[in-house]
C-alpha cells in the first residue's frame, strides 16, 4: 500500500477520533449527536475500505 493511501487512512482515523471527542457526554442520545455518530461510522468504514483494498486486489505486489 502506498504512502498516499496510508495518509488517507491516518486522516480518516484522526477525523473519526475527533468525532468521538466532539460527543456531548451529558446527552448521548442519537438525536443530539447524529452527526458525530455518522462521522464515526463513516470514517471507520473509509479506513477499513482503504486498508483492505490492497488485500482484495489481485496481482498487487505492493501490499504494504
C-alpha positions as CSV (number, residue, x, y, z in Angstrom):
1,X,0.0,0.0,0.0
2,X,1.5,3.3,-1.0
3,X,2.1,6.4,1.2
4,X,-0.9,8.3,-0.2
5,X,-3.3,5.6,0.9
6,X,-1.7,5.4,4.4
7,X,-2.1,9.2,4.6
8,X,-5.8,8.9,3.9
9,X,-6.2,6.1,6.5
10,X,-4.4,8.3,9.1
11,X,-6.5,11.3,8.2
12,X,-9.8,9.3,8.4
13,X,-8.7,7.9,11.7
14,X,-8.0,11.4,13.1
15,X,-11.4,12.7,11.9
16,X,-13.1,9.6,13.4
17,X,-11.4,10.2,16.8
18,X,-12.2,13.9,16.6
19,X,-15.9,13.0,16.2
20,X,-15.6,10.9,19.4
21,X,-14.1,13.9,21.1
22,X,-17.0,16.1,20.0
23,X,-19.7,13.9,21.5
24,X,-21.9,15.6,24.1
25,X,-21.1,13.4,27.2
26,X,-24.1,14.6,29.1
27,X,-26.6,13.6,26.5
28,X,-25.5,10.6,24.3
29,X,-28.9,10.3,22.5
30,X,-28.9,9.7,18.8
31,X,-30.9,12.9,18.2
32,X,-28.4,15.0,20.0
33,X,-25.2,13.5,18.4
34,X,-26.4,12.3,15.0
35,X,-23.6,14.0,13.0
36,X,-20.9,12.7,15.4
37,X,-22.2,9.2,15.3
38,X,-22.5,9.2,11.5
39,X,-18.9,10.7,11.2
40,X,-17.5,7.9,13.4
41,X,-19.2,5.2,11.4
42,X,-18.3,6.8,8.0
43,X,-14.6,7.3,8.9
44,X,-14.3,3.7,10.3
45,X,-15.7,2.4,7.0
46,X,-13.4,4.6,4.9
47,X,-10.4,3.4,7.0
48,X,-11.4,-0.2,6.6
49,X,-12.0,0.2,2.9
50,X,-8.7,1.8,2.2
51,X,-6.7,-0.7,4.3
52,X,-8.5,-3.8,2.8
53,X,-8.3,-2.6,-0.8
54,X,-4.8,-3.8,-1.3
55,X,-5.6,-7.2,0.1
56,X,-8.5,-7.6,-2.2
57,X,-6.6,-6.5,-5.3
58,X,-5.1,-9.5,-7.2
59,X,-1.6,-9.2,-8.6
60,X,-0.7,-6.2,-6.5
61,X,2.9,-6.8,-5.3
62,X,2.9,-3.6,-3.2
63,X,0.6,-4.8,-0.4
64,X,2.1,-2.8,2.5
